[in-house]
């Protein structure tokens, strides 16, 4: 095992811990913390998928990661607009 593969495995472990911390943040009571947690979780999962694609050569992981990165902010903006509509009346 070369140093690059070892560092990719260490990065995957660190991202898994970050994903767990993001899930913990997402379960807070406030809506803002929930949005921050879900955003962090989507970034962690997308990065893990890119690393899995690099290590194991699974082609569809890159497509799923791209969709997560593009649709994550869209969902956050849509949810914020819905909440703004509720607060205005």
MDAnalysis code that builds the backbone (N, CA, C; Angstrom):
import MDAnalysis as mda
import numpy as np

u = mda.Universe.empty(267, n_residues=89, atom_resindex=np.repeat(np.arange(89), 3), trajectory=True)
u.add_TopologyAttr("name", ["N", "CA", "C"] * 89)
u.add_TopologyAttr("resid", np.arange(1, 90))
u.add_TopologyAttr("resname", ["UNK", "UNK", "UNK", "UNK", "UNK", "UNK", "UNK", "UNK", "UNK", "UNK", "UNK", "UNK", "UNK", "UNK", "UNK", "UNK", "UNK", "UNK", "UNK", "UNK", "UNK", "UNK", "UNK", "UNK", "UNK", "UNK", "UNK", "UNK", "UNK", "UNK", "UNK", "UNK", "UNK", "UNK", "UNK", "UNK", "UNK", "UNK", "UNK", "UNK", "UNK", "UNK", "UNK", "UNK", "UNK", "UNK", "UNK", "UNK", "UNK", "UNK", "UNK", "UNK", "UNK", "UNK", "UNK", "UNK", "UNK", "UNK", "UNK", "UNK", "UNK", "UNK", "UNK", "UNK", "UNK", "UNK", "UNK", "UNK", "UNK", "UNK", "UNK", "UNK", "UNK", "UNK", "UNK", "UNK", "UNK", "UNK", "UNK", "UNK", "UNK", "UNK", "UNK", "UNK", "UNK", "UNK", "UNK", "UNK", "UNK"])
u.atoms.positions = np.array([
    [0.847, -1.167, 0.000],
    [0.000, 0.000, 0.000],
    [0.897, 1.236, 0.000],
    [0.663, 2.103, -0.948],
    [1.481, 3.308, -1.029],
    [0.893, 4.403, -0.136],
    [1.617, 5.493, -0.026],
    [1.256, 6.571, 0.889],
    [-0.012, 7.288, 0.432],
    [-0.254, 7.364, -0.872],
    [-1.448, 8.037, -1.373],
    [-2.714, 7.276, -0.980],
    [-2.697, 5.965, -1.130],
    [-3.864, 5.169, -0.756],
    [-4.106, 5.245, 0.748],
    [-3.045, 5.198, 1.520],
    [-3.177, 5.310, 2.970],
    [-3.774, 6.655, 3.357],
    [-3.322, 7.728, 2.721],
    [-3.863, 9.050, 3.045],
    [-5.317, 9.176, 2.620],
    [-5.713, 8.502, 1.531],
    [-7.122, 8.530, 1.124],
    [-8.002, 7.807, 2.134],
    [-7.523, 6.708, 2.682],
    [-8.280, 6.003, 3.709],
    [-8.399, 6.834, 4.988],
    [-7.332, 7.521, 5.358],
    [-7.373, 8.383, 6.535],
    [-8.349, 9.535, 6.306],
    [-8.350, 10.095, 5.094],
    [-9.285, 11.166, 4.763],
    [-10.728, 10.662, 4.808],
    [-10.966, 9.443, 4.329],
    [-12.317, 8.882, 4.394],
    [-12.768, 8.706, 5.843],
    [-11.881, 8.274, 6.721],
    [-12.229, 8.125, 8.129],
    [-12.539, 9.483, 8.769],
    [-11.740, 10.486, 8.435],
    [-11.989, 11.822, 8.970],
    [-13.306, 12.387, 8.461],
    [-13.613, 12.139, 7.199],
    [-14.881, 12.614, 6.654],
    [-16.070, 11.878, 7.253],
    [-15.889, 10.618, 7.598],
    [-16.967, 9.880, 8.259],
    [-17.254, 10.477, 9.637],
    [-16.213, 10.861, 10.361],
    [-16.397, 11.513, 11.655],
    [-17.063, 12.875, 11.470],
    [-16.668, 13.601, 10.432],
    [-17.292, 14.895, 10.116],
    [-18.763, 14.714, 9.756],
    [-19.093, 13.645, 9.030],
    [-20.481, 13.377, 8.680],
    [-21.305, 13.087, 9.927],
    [-20.747, 12.338, 10.871],
    [-21.456, 12.078, 12.122],
    [-21.661, 13.363, 12.928],
    [-20.654, 14.218, 12.940],
    [-20.793, 15.498, 13.639],
    [-21.840, 16.374, 12.954],
    [-21.908, 16.333, 11.631],
    [-22.915, 17.105, 10.903],
    [-24.315, 16.589, 11.183],
    [-24.450, 15.271, 11.309],
    [-25.758, 14.720, 11.662],
    [-26.163, 15.161, 13.069],
    [-25.206, 15.252, 13.963],
    [-25.488, 15.720, 15.325],
    [-25.925, 17.186, 15.297],
    [-25.268, 17.993, 14.475],
    [-25.644, 19.403, 14.347],
    [-27.034, 19.524, 13.724],
    [-27.348, 18.669, 12.767],
    [-28.636, 18.739, 12.073],
    [-29.802, 18.417, 12.988],
    [-29.559, 17.714, 14.081],
    [-30.650, 17.351, 14.983],
    [-30.875, 18.378, 16.089],
    [-30.260, 19.524, 15.993],
    [-30.511, 20.592, 16.965],
    [-31.929, 21.132, 16.775],
    [-32.383, 21.929, 17.729],
    [-33.758, 22.392, 17.717],
    [-34.018, 23.524, 16.730],
    [-33.023, 24.318, 16.413],
    [-33.260, 25.466, 15.541],
    [-33.167, 25.058, 14.075],
    [-33.863, 25.777, 13.254],
    [-33.895, 25.485, 11.826],
    [-32.556, 25.811, 11.178],
    [-31.934, 26.892, 11.613],
    [-30.642, 27.273, 11.048],
    [-29.570, 26.216, 11.263],
    [-29.543, 25.669, 12.454],
    [-28.562, 24.612, 12.732],
    [-28.864, 23.358, 11.920],
    [-30.129, 23.082, 11.694],
    [-30.498, 21.943, 10.851],
    [-30.017, 22.117, 9.431],
    [-30.154, 23.330, 8.894],
    [-29.685, 23.598, 7.533],
    [-28.166, 23.496, 7.440],
    [-27.473, 23.998, 8.449],
    [-26.011, 23.906, 8.468],
    [-25.566, 22.451, 8.539],
    [-26.227, 21.674, 9.367],
    [-25.873, 20.259, 9.502],
    [-26.103, 19.473, 8.233],
    [-27.228, 19.708, 7.585],
    [-27.520, 18.993, 6.338],
    [-26.565, 19.419, 5.231],
    [-26.200, 20.698, 5.197],
    [-25.223, 21.164, 4.213],
    [-23.859, 20.518, 4.420],
    [-23.426, 20.451, 5.654],
    [-22.148, 19.797, 5.963],
    [-22.169, 18.314, 5.648],
    [-23.298, 17.678, 5.918],
    [-23.429, 16.253, 5.625],
    [-23.375, 15.985, 4.128],
    [-24.017, 16.820, 3.336],
    [-23.983, 16.601, 1.888],
    [-22.584, 16.819, 1.323],
    [-21.843, 17.767, 1.854],
    [-20.464, 17.988, 1.410],
    [-19.587, 16.797, 1.785],
    [-19.761, 16.285, 3.001],
    [-18.961, 15.138, 3.439],
    [-19.257, 13.902, 2.594],
    [-20.526, 13.639, 2.331],
    [-20.886, 12.458, 1.539],
    [-20.399, 12.603, 0.101],
    [-20.503, 13.798, -0.466],
    [-20.015, 14.002, -1.832],
    [-18.507, 13.784, -1.920],
    [-17.772, 14.268, -0.938],
    [-16.320, 14.074, -0.942],
    [-15.953, 12.606, -0.751],
    [-16.680, 11.914, 0.120],
    [-16.435, 10.483, 0.299],
    [-16.705, 9.732, -0.999],
    [-17.756, 10.097, -1.717],
    [-18.061, 9.428, -2.984],
    [-16.970, 9.656, -4.031],
    [-16.418, 10.857, -4.081],
    [-15.321, 11.133, -5.028],
    [-14.092, 10.297, -4.672],
    [-13.788, 10.170, -3.392],
    [-12.639, 9.361, -2.979],
    [-12.878, 7.890, -3.294],
    [-14.095, 7.400, -3.057],
    [-14.421, 6.010, -3.399],
    [-14.265, 5.783, -4.894],
    [-14.672, 6.755, -5.690],
    [-14.511, 6.635, -7.149],
    [-13.038, 6.586, -7.536],
    [-12.200, 7.361, -6.852],
    [-10.769, 7.350, -7.157],
    [-10.096, 6.054, -6.732],
    [-10.494, 5.511, -5.584],
    [-9.842, 4.305, -5.067],
    [-10.300, 3.062, -5.816],
    [-11.615, 2.900, -5.936],
    [-12.157, 1.652, -6.462],
    [-12.590, 1.715, -7.926],
    [-12.640, 2.892, -8.507],
    [-12.985, 3.029, -9.920],
    [-14.464, 2.834, -10.223],
    [-15.324, 3.141, -9.260],
    [-16.763, 3.037, -9.479],
    [-17.213, 4.324, -10.165],
    [-17.700, 4.206, -11.382],
    [-17.934, 5.381, -12.215],
    [-19.115, 6.234, -11.763],
    [-20.171, 5.621, -11.250],
    [-21.371, 6.399, -10.949],
    [-21.253, 7.230, -9.678],
    [-20.227, 7.024, -8.887],
    [-20.052, 7.806, -7.657],
    [-19.841, 9.283, -7.963],
    [-19.144, 9.579, -9.037],
    [-18.893, 10.967, -9.417],
    [-20.191, 11.666, -9.811],
    [-21.082, 10.949, -10.493],
    [-22.359, 11.538, -10.888],
    [-23.232, 11.841, -9.678],
    [-23.263, 10.926, -8.726],
    [-24.057, 11.133, -7.511],
    [-23.486, 12.290, -6.693],
    [-22.171, 12.369, -6.605],
    [-21.540, 13.463, -5.862],
    [-21.827, 14.809, -6.517],
    [-21.795, 14.852, -7.833],
    [-22.105, 16.096, -8.543],
    [-23.547, 16.512, -8.291],
    [-24.457, 15.567, -8.314],
    [-25.856, 15.883, -8.044],
    [-26.041, 16.393, -6.620],
    [-25.344, 15.780, -5.656],
    [-25.428, 16.249, -4.266],
    [-24.925, 17.673, -4.115],
    [-23.811, 17.970, -4.767],
    [-23.223, 19.304, -4.646],
    [-24.110, 20.356, -5.317],
    [-24.735, 20.006, -6.431],
    [-25.573, 20.976, -7.140],
    [-26.952, 21.130, -6.510],
    [-27.558, 20.040, -6.059],
    [-28.919, 20.108, -5.546],
    [-29.001, 20.458, -4.061],
    [-27.913, 20.341, -3.335],
    [-27.916, 20.697, -1.922],
    [-28.251, 22.160, -1.678],
    [-27.544, 23.093, -2.307],
    [-27.893, 24.509, -2.114],
    [-29.275, 24.875, -2.665],
    [-29.704, 24.205, -3.730],
    [-31.033, 24.481, -4.283],
    [-32.115, 24.120, -3.267],
    [-31.966, 22.976, -2.610],
    [-32.922, 22.587, -1.579],
    [-32.895, 23.523, -0.387],
    [-31.712, 23.991, -0.017],
    [-31.594, 24.920, 1.103],
    [-32.271, 26.243, 0.781],
    [-32.067, 26.747, -0.429],
    [-32.700, 28.006, -0.836],
    [-34.214, 27.846, -0.893],
    [-34.684, 26.727, -1.426],
    [-36.129, 26.495, -1.502],
    [-36.747, 26.423, -0.107],
    [-36.080, 25.723, 0.802],
    [-36.590, 25.605, 2.165],
    [-36.605, 26.965, 2.860],
    [-35.572, 27.771, 2.650],
    [-35.520, 29.102, 3.251],
    [-36.627, 29.994, 2.696],
    [-36.933, 29.864, 1.414],
    [-38.022, 30.665, 0.831],
    [-39.371, 30.251, 1.396],
    [-39.563, 28.958, 1.616],
    [-40.819, 28.494, 2.216],
    [-40.956, 29.035, 3.637],
    [-39.888, 28.984, 4.408],
    [-39.944, 29.495, 5.765],
    [-40.167, 31.002, 5.798],
    [-39.584, 31.707, 4.844],
    [-39.796, 33.156, 4.783],
    [-41.252, 33.470, 4.472],
    [-41.879, 32.652, 3.620],
    [-43.289, 32.856, 3.306],
    [-44.168, 32.632, 4.508],
    [-43.813, 31.646, 5.353],
    [-44.595, 31.401, 6.562],
    [-44.442, 32.527, 7.579],
    [-43.268, 33.122, 7.659],
    [-43.058, 34.156, 8.644],
    [-43.705, 35.487, 8.237],
    [-43.916, 35.697, 6.912],
    [-44.538, 36.932, 6.456],
    [-46.059, 36.890, 6.528],
    [-46.625, 35.758, 6.698],
    [-48.063, 35.732, 6.845],
    [-48.667, 34.692, 6.017],
])
